[in-house]
Amino acid sequence: MSVSTGSQSSSVNSMQEVMDESSSELVMMHDDESTINSSSSVVHKKDHVFIRDEAGHGDPRPEPRPTQSVQSQALHYRNRERFATIKSASLVTRQIHEHEQENELREQMSGYKRMRRQHQKQLIALENKLKAEMDEHRLKLQKEVETHANNSSIELEKLAKKQVAIIEKEAKVAAADEKKFQQQILAQQKKDLTTFLESQKKQYKICKEKIKEEMNEDHSTPKKEKQERISKHKENLQHTQAEEEAHLLTQQRLYYDKNCRFFKRKIMIKRHEVEQQNIREELNKKRTQKEMEHAMLIRHDESTRELEYRQLHTLQKLRMDLIRLQHQTELENQLEYNKRRERELHRKHVMELRQQPKNLKAMEMQIKKQFQDTCKVQTKQYKALKNHQLEVTPKNEHKTILKTLKDEQTRKLHFGRPRQVDHKVRSSKPG
């Protein structure tokens, strides 16, 4: 835009200078032609178009009251001055043509300004269009990013719900397995305890019968003592069986607690493995989503850069086309102006060539008049010099001095000044 603005300002300045120069030259030509035609209007009265100047040429200075002859003479001169603005048909035609040329320059300048405004409107319209296209493109990309983020959050929520459902299901299965395992241990322990109690009963009966047999074999011991021994053996046996039963119950309880802890440990380890698997699955899902988002953003950046490059290329192409059109218009206008100036100069030269003999004759008359005046002045000077020389020199040398002064005067008048006059006349003639 800076190049076009500089070229615009330079072209505007050049065209303004052209208009100023043309107007000044038109004014000068108008003055010259008015003087020429005013001098020749007395001879060629048939070709005149009478244009009366409506403005008065009054003089505001006070004057003494003239006599009747003076008043008639002043009236004659006033009537003659009133027709000083009469112009020939050729001059009027030429002025009309010059006015049309000025109108052409103004029209050319206004057309140039219209073209610049039109170019500016085209650039603004294209920039607005490209801006709207870019806004639409960015809105589309933003919607795509938001859609991807929403889909990612929905997928993560589904995965979390799925993992929670799996964990709850595993917890229910583990609780059922743990309860089943506990029931199995308790049933086995109950069965072992029943077997142990039956074995104790059998053993108690065997020991009881054995003691009875021993007591029956011993006839020397009184019956009361036997009964006391039998009751004591029974108590000892019952105490031993109770201790064995308590020991068995303690072992069963320890076994139960140990196996329950072991089973819970297995369940906990399995639950931790499931949780780790769920975490890995969630992390993999998030990594996949981030990779997809990164690839999408890279694609968006590439598409945005391509769109910006295409828009800049389109805008630059339009600017170059407009600048090229502007320069072509400026060149055509400049060539047209050059041709017009060449025609004007050619016409001016032709007029000068037509007026050349009159100008040369007037200049020759002026130079001859100057030569005659110079000759008169030099004659007076020589007379004064001759009188002075005659006064200061003796009479016997007067003849020689007069001859010398006469020869010098003749030489200067007949050889010096005519050559200068001839040189001036020749130098004023066209080559």
C-alpha positions as CSV (number, residue, x, y, z in Angstrom):
1,M,0.0,0.0,0.0
2,S,2.9,2.4,0.6
3,V,4.1,2.0,-3.0
4,S,0.7,2.7,-4.4
5,T,0.2,5.7,-2.1
6,G,3.6,7.1,-3.1
7,S,2.9,6.6,-6.8
8,Q,-0.6,8.2,-6.3
9,S,0.9,11.2,-4.6
10,S,3.6,11.6,-7.2
11,S,1.1,11.3,-10.0
12,V,-1.3,13.7,-8.4
13,N,1.5,16.2,-7.9
14,S,2.7,15.8,-11.5
15,M,-0.8,16.2,-12.8
16,Q,-1.4,19.3,-10.6
17,E,1.9,20.8,-11.9
18,V,0.8,20.0,-15.4
19,M,-2.5,21.8,-14.8
20,D,-0.8,24.8,-13.3
21,E,1.7,25.0,-16.1
22,S,-1.0,24.6,-18.7
23,S,-3.2,27.3,-17.1
24,S,-0.2,29.7,-16.8
25,E,0.7,29.1,-20.5
26,L,-2.9,29.5,-21.5
27,V,-3.0,32.8,-19.7
28,M,0.3,34.0,-21.3
29,M,-0.9,32.8,-24.8
30,H,-4.2,34.6,-24.2
31,D,-2.4,37.8,-23.3
32,D,-0.1,37.6,-26.3
33,E,-2.9,36.8,-28.7
34,S,-5.1,39.5,-27.3
35,T,-2.4,42.1,-27.9
36,I,-1.7,40.7,-31.4
37,N,-5.4,40.6,-32.3
38,S,-6.1,44.0,-30.7
39,S,-3.4,45.4,-33.0
40,S,-4.7,43.6,-36.1
41,S,-8.4,44.1,-35.3
42,V,-8.4,47.5,-37.2
43,V,-7.3,45.8,-40.4
44,H,-9.5,42.7,-40.3
45,K,-12.9,43.8,-39.2
46,K,-14.9,41.3,-41.1
47,D,-13.5,38.3,-39.2
48,H,-14.4,39.8,-35.8
49,V,-17.0,38.6,-33.3
50,F,-18.0,41.6,-31.3
51,I,-17.9,40.9,-27.5
52,R,-18.7,44.0,-25.5
53,D,-17.1,44.4,-22.1
54,E,-20.0,45.2,-19.7
55,A,-17.6,46.4,-17.0
56,G,-16.8,50.1,-16.9
57,H,-13.2,51.4,-16.9
58,G,-13.7,54.4,-14.7
59,D,-10.9,56.2,-13.0
60,P,-11.8,57.3,-9.4
61,R,-9.2,60.1,-9.3
62,P,-10.6,63.7,-9.5
63,E,-9.9,65.6,-12.7
64,P,-10.4,69.2,-13.6
65,R,-13.4,69.9,-15.8
66,P,-12.2,69.7,-19.4
67,T,-13.2,71.9,-22.3
68,Q,-15.6,70.8,-25.0
69,S,-12.8,69.8,-27.4
70,V,-11.1,67.8,-24.6
71,Q,-14.4,66.2,-23.7
72,S,-15.0,65.1,-27.3
73,Q,-11.5,63.7,-27.6
74,A,-11.9,61.9,-24.3
75,L,-15.3,60.5,-25.5
76,H,-13.6,59.3,-28.7
77,Y,-10.8,57.5,-26.7
78,R,-13.4,56.1,-24.2
79,N,-15.5,54.7,-27.1
80,R,-12.3,53.3,-28.6
81,E,-11.3,51.7,-25.3
82,R,-14.7,50.2,-24.9
83,F,-14.1,48.0,-28.0
84,A,-10.6,47.0,-26.7
85,T,-12.0,43.5,-25.7
86,I,-13.1,42.6,-29.2
87,K,-11.7,39.2,-30.1
88,S,-11.4,37.4,-33.4
89,A,-13.2,34.2,-34.2
90,S,-9.9,32.2,-34.3
91,L,-9.0,33.5,-30.8
92,V,-12.4,32.6,-29.4
93,T,-12.2,29.2,-31.0
94,R,-8.7,28.7,-29.6
95,Q,-9.9,29.8,-26.1
96,I,-12.8,27.4,-26.3
97,H,-10.3,24.6,-27.3
98,E,-8.1,25.5,-24.4
99,H,-11.0,25.5,-22.1
100,E,-12.0,22.1,-23.4
101,Q,-8.4,20.9,-22.7
102,E,-8.6,22.2,-19.2
103,N,-11.9,20.4,-18.8
104,E,-10.2,17.2,-20.2
105,L,-7.5,17.6,-17.6
106,R,-10.0,18.0,-14.8
107,E,-12.0,15.1,-16.1
108,Q,-8.8,13.0,-16.3
109,M,-8.0,14.0,-12.7
110,S,-11.5,13.2,-11.5
111,G,-11.4,9.9,-13.4
112,Y,-8.1,9.1,-11.7
113,K,-9.5,9.9,-8.3
114,R,-12.6,7.7,-9.1
115,M,-10.3,4.9,-10.1
116,R,-8.4,5.2,-6.8
117,R,-11.6,5.2,-4.8
118,Q,-12.9,2.2,-6.7
119,H,-9.6,0.3,-6.1
120,Q,-9.8,1.2,-2.4
121,K,-13.4,-0.1,-2.3
122,Q,-12.3,-3.3,-4.0
123,L,-9.4,-3.9,-1.5
124,I,-11.7,-3.2,1.5
125,A,-14.4,-5.6,0.1
126,L,-11.8,-8.3,-0.5
127,E,-10.3,-7.8,3.0
128,N,-13.8,-8.1,4.6
129,K,-14.6,-11.2,2.5
130,L,-11.3,-12.8,3.5
131,K,-11.8,-11.9,7.1
132,A,-15.2,-13.4,7.2
133,E,-13.8,-16.6,5.5
134,M,-11.1,-16.8,8.2
135,D,-13.6,-16.2,11.0
136,E,-15.8,-19.0,9.6
137,H,-12.8,-21.3,9.3
138,R,-11.7,-20.6,12.9
139,L,-15.2,-21.2,14.2
140,K,-15.4,-24.5,12.3
141,L,-12.0,-25.6,13.8
142,Q,-13.1,-24.5,17.3
143,K,-16.4,-26.5,17.0
144,E,-14.3,-29.5,15.9
145,V,-12.0,-29.1,19.0
146,E,-15.0,-28.8,21.3
147,T,-16.7,-31.8,19.7
148,H,-13.5,-33.8,20.2
149,A,-13.2,-32.7,23.9
150,N,-16.9,-33.6,24.5
151,N,-16.5,-37.0,22.9
152,S,-13.3,-37.7,24.9
153,S,-15.1,-36.8,28.2
154,I,-18.0,-39.0,27.3
155,E,-15.7,-41.9,26.5
156,L,-13.9,-41.4,29.8
157,E,-17.1,-41.3,31.7
158,K,-18.3,-44.5,30.0
159,L,-14.9,-46.2,30.8
160,A,-15.2,-45.0,34.4
161,K,-18.7,-46.4,34.7
162,K,-17.6,-49.7,33.1
163,Q,-14.7,-49.9,35.5
164,V,-16.9,-49.2,38.5
165,A,-19.3,-51.9,37.4
166,I,-16.5,-54.4,37.0
167,I,-15.1,-53.5,40.4
168,E,-18.5,-53.9,42.0
169,K,-19.1,-57.2,40.3
170,E,-15.7,-58.4,41.4
171,A,-16.4,-57.2,44.9
172,K,-19.7,-59.2,45.0
173,V,-18.0,-62.3,43.6
174,A,-15.2,-62.0,46.1
175,A,-17.6,-61.5,48.9
176,A,-19.6,-64.6,47.8
177,D,-16.4,-66.6,47.4
178,E,-15.1,-65.5,50.8
179,K,-18.4,-66.5,52.4
180,K,-18.4,-69.8,50.6
181,F,-14.8,-70.4,51.6
182,Q,-15.6,-69.6,55.2
183,Q,-18.6,-71.9,55.2
184,Q,-16.4,-74.7,53.7
185,I,-13.8,-74.2,56.5
186,L,-16.4,-74.1,59.2
187,A,-18.1,-77.2,57.8
188,Q,-14.8,-79.0,57.6
189,Q,-13.9,-77.9,61.2
190,K,-17.4,-78.9,62.4
191,K,-17.0,-82.3,60.8
192,D,-13.5,-82.7,62.3
193,L,-14.8,-81.7,65.7
194,T,-17.6,-84.2,65.5
195,T,-15.2,-86.9,64.5
196,F,-12.9,-85.8,67.3
197,L,-15.7,-85.9,69.8
198,E,-16.9,-89.4,68.7
199,S,-13.3,-90.6,68.9
200,Q,-13.1,-89.2,72.4
201,K,-16.3,-90.9,73.4
202,K,-15.1,-94.2,72.1
203,Q,-11.8,-93.7,73.8
204,Y,-13.6,-92.7,77.0
205,K,-15.7,-95.9,76.8
206,I,-12.7,-98.1,76.2
207,C,-10.8,-96.5,79.1
208,K,-13.8,-96.8,81.3
209,E,-14.2,-100.5,80.5
210,K,-10.5,-101.1,80.9
211,I,-10.6,-99.5,84.4
212,K,-13.6,-101.5,85.3
213,E,-11.9,-104.7,84.2
214,E,-8.8,-103.8,86.2
215,M,-10.9,-103.0,89.3
216,N,-12.9,-106.2,88.9
217,E,-9.6,-108.2,88.7
218,D,-8.5,-106.6,92.0
219,H,-10.6,-108.3,94.7
220,S,-8.7,-107.0,97.7
221,T,-9.7,-103.4,97.2
222,P,-12.9,-102.3,98.8
223,K,-15.8,-101.3,96.5
224,K,-15.9,-97.7,97.8
225,E,-12.3,-97.2,97.0
226,K,-12.8,-98.7,93.6
227,Q,-15.6,-96.3,92.9
228,E,-13.4,-93.4,94.0
229,R,-10.6,-94.6,91.7
230,I,-13.0,-95.0,88.8
231,S,-14.5,-91.5,89.4
232,K,-11.0,-90.0,89.6
233,H,-10.0,-91.7,86.4
234,K,-13.1,-90.4,84.8
235,E,-12.4,-86.9,85.9
236,N,-8.8,-87.1,84.6
237,L,-10.0,-88.5,81.3
238,Q,-12.7,-85.8,80.9
239,H,-10.2,-83.1,81.8
240,T,-7.7,-84.5,79.2
241,Q,-10.4,-84.7,76.6
242,A,-11.6,-81.1,77.4
243,E,-8.0,-79.9,77.0
244,E,-7.7,-81.8,73.7
245,E,-11.0,-80.3,72.5
246,A,-9.9,-76.8,73.5
247,H,-6.6,-77.3,71.7
248,L,-8.5,-78.5,68.7
249,L,-10.8,-75.5,68.8
250,T,-7.8,-73.1,69.1
251,Q,-6.1,-74.7,66.2
252,Q,-9.3,-74.6,64.1
253,R,-9.8,-70.9,65.0
254,L,-6.1,-70.1,64.0
255,Y,-6.5,-72.1,60.9
256,Y,-9.8,-70.3,60.1
257,D,-8.2,-66.8,60.7
258,K,-5.1,-67.7,58.7
259,N,-7.0,-69.1,55.7
260,C,-9.5,-66.1,55.8
261,R,-6.6,-63.6,55.8
262,F,-4.9,-65.6,53.0
263,F,-8.1,-65.6,51.0
264,K,-8.6,-61.8,51.6
265,R,-5.0,-61.2,50.6
266,K,-5.7,-63.0,47.3
267,I,-8.9,-61.0,46.8
268,M,-7.1,-57.8,47.6
269,I,-4.2,-58.6,45.2
270,K,-6.7,-59.5,42.5
271,R,-8.5,-56.2,43.2
272,H,-5.3,-54.2,43.0
273,E,-4.5,-55.9,39.7
274,V,-7.9,-55.0,38.4
275,E,-7.5,-51.4,39.5
276,Q,-4.0,-51.2,37.9
277,Q,-5.5,-52.6,34.7
278,N,-8.3,-50.0,34.9
279,I,-5.8,-47.2,35.5
280,R,-3.6,-48.4,32.6
281,E,-6.7,-48.6,30.3
282,E,-7.7,-45.1,31.4
283,L,-4.2,-43.7,30.8
284,N,-4.0,-45.4,27.4
285,K,-7.4,-44.0,26.5
286,K,-6.3,-40.5,27.6
287,R,-3.0,-40.8,25.7
288,T,-4.8,-41.9,22.6
289,Q,-7.2,-38.9,22.9
290,K,-4.3,-36.5,23.4
291,E,-2.5,-37.9,20.4
292,M,-5.6,-37.5,18.3
293,E,-6.1,-34.0,19.7
294,H,-2.5,-33.1,18.9
295,A,-2.8,-34.5,15.3
296,M,-6.0,-32.6,14.9
297,L,-4.4,-29.3,16.1
298,I,-1.5,-29.9,13.7
299,R,-3.9,-30.4,10.9
300,H,-5.8,-27.3,12.0
301,D,-2.6,-25.2,12.0
302,E,-1.6,-26.5,8.6
303,S,-5.1,-25.7,7.1
304,T,-5.0,-22.2,8.8
305,R,-1.6,-21.5,7.3
306,E,-2.7,-22.7,3.9
307,L,-5.8,-20.5,4.1
308,E,-3.7,-17.5,5.3
309,Y,-1.2,-18.0,2.5
310,R,-4.0,-18.3,-0.1
311,Q,-5.7,-15.2,1.2
312,L,-2.5,-13.2,1.2
313,H,-1.7,-14.4,-2.3
314,T,-5.2,-13.3,-3.5
315,L,-4.9,-9.9,-1.7
316,Q,-1.4,-9.3,-3.1
317,K,-2.5,-10.4,-6.6
318,L,-5.4,-7.9,-6.5
319,R,-3.1,-5.1,-5.2
320,M,-0.5,-5.8,-8.0
321,D,-3.3,-5.8,-10.6
322,L,-4.6,-2.5,-9.3
323,I,-1.1,-1.0,-9.1
324,R,-0.4,-2.2,-12.6
325,L,-3.7,-0.7,-13.8
326,Q,-3.0,2.5,-12.0
327,H,0.5,2.7,-13.5
328,Q,-0.8,1.9,-17.0
329,T,-3.4,4.7,-16.6
330,E,-0.7,7.1,-15.4
331,L,1.5,6.2,-18.3
332,E,-1.3,6.7,-20.8
333,N,-2.2,10.0,-19.2
334,Q,1.4,11.1,-19.3
335,L,1.8,10.1,-22.9
336,E,-1.4,11.9,-23.8
337,Y,-0.2,15.0,-21.9
338,N,3.2,14.8,-23.7
339,K,1.5,14.6,-27.1
340,R,-0.7,17.5,-26.2
341,R,2.3,19.5,-25.0
342,E,4.1,18.6,-28.2
343,R,1.2,19.8,-30.3
344,E,1.0,23.1,-28.3
345,L,4.7,23.7,-28.6
346,H,4.5,22.9,-32.3
347,R,1.6,25.3,-32.7
348,K,3.5,27.9,-30.7
349,H,6.6,27.5,-32.8
350,V,4.6,27.8,-36.0
351,M,3.1,31.0,-34.6
352,E,6.6,32.3,-33.7
353,L,7.8,31.4,-37.2
354,R,4.9,33.3,-38.7
355,Q,5.6,36.3,-36.5
356,Q,9.4,36.1,-37.1
357,P,9.6,38.5,-40.0
358,K,7.7,41.2,-38.2
359,N,9.8,40.8,-35.1
360,L,13.0,40.8,-37.1
361,K,12.0,44.0,-38.9
362,A,11.1,45.7,-35.6
363,M,14.3,44.6,-34.0
364,E,16.3,45.8,-37.1
365,M,14.6,49.2,-36.9
366,Q,15.4,49.3,-33.1
367,I,19.0,48.4,-33.7
368,K,19.3,51.0,-36.5
369,K,17.8,53.6,-34.2
370,Q,20.3,52.7,-31.5
371,F,23.1,52.9,-34.1
372,Q,22.0,56.4,-35.2
373,D,21.8,57.6,-31.6
374,T,25.3,56.1,-31.0
375,C,26.6,57.8,-34.1
376,K,25.2,61.2,-32.9
377,V,26.7,60.7,-29.5
378,Q,30.1,59.7,-30.9
379,T,30.0,62.7,-33.4
380,K,29.4,65.1,-30.4
381,Q,32.2,63.4,-28.5
382,Y,34.6,63.7,-31.5
383,K,33.7,67.3,-31.9
384,A,34.5,67.9,-28.2
385,L,37.7,65.9,-28.5
386,K,38.7,67.9,-31.7
387,N,38.1,71.2,-30.0
388,H,40.1,70.1,-27.0
389,Q,43.0,68.9,-29.1
390,L,43.0,72.0,-31.2
391,E,43.2,74.1,-28.1
392,V,46.1,72.2,-26.5
393,T,48.2,71.8,-29.6
394,P,50.1,74.3,-31.8
395,K,48.5,75.5,-35.1
396,N,51.1,73.8,-37.3
397,E,49.9,70.4,-36.0
398,H,46.2,71.1,-36.3
399,K,46.0,69.6,-39.8
400,T,47.6,66.3,-38.8
401,I,45.4,66.0,-35.7
402,L,42.3,66.7,-37.7
403,K,43.2,64.0,-40.2
404,T,44.0,61.5,-37.5
405,L,40.7,62.1,-35.6
406,K,38.7,62.0,-38.9
407,D,40.3,58.6,-39.9
408,E,39.6,57.1,-36.5
409,Q,36.0,58.3,-36.5
410,T,35.4,56.9,-39.9
411,R,37.0,53.6,-39.0
412,K,34.9,53.1,-35.9
413,L,31.6,54.3,-37.5
414,H,32.0,52.3,-40.7
415,F,33.7,49.1,-39.4
416,G,32.8,48.6,-35.7
417,R,29.1,49.4,-35.3
418,P,27.8,47.9,-38.6
419,R,29.4,44.6,-37.7
420,Q,27.7,44.7,-34.3
421,V,24.4,45.5,-35.9
422,D,24.8,42.7,-38.4
423,H,25.8,40.3,-35.6
424,K,22.7,41.1,-33.5
425,V,20.4,40.7,-36.5
426,R,21.9,37.4,-37.4
427,S,21.7,36.1,-33.8
428,S,18.0,37.1,-33.6
429,K,17.2,35.1,-36.8
430,P,16.2,31.4,-36.4
431,G,18.8,28.8,-37.2
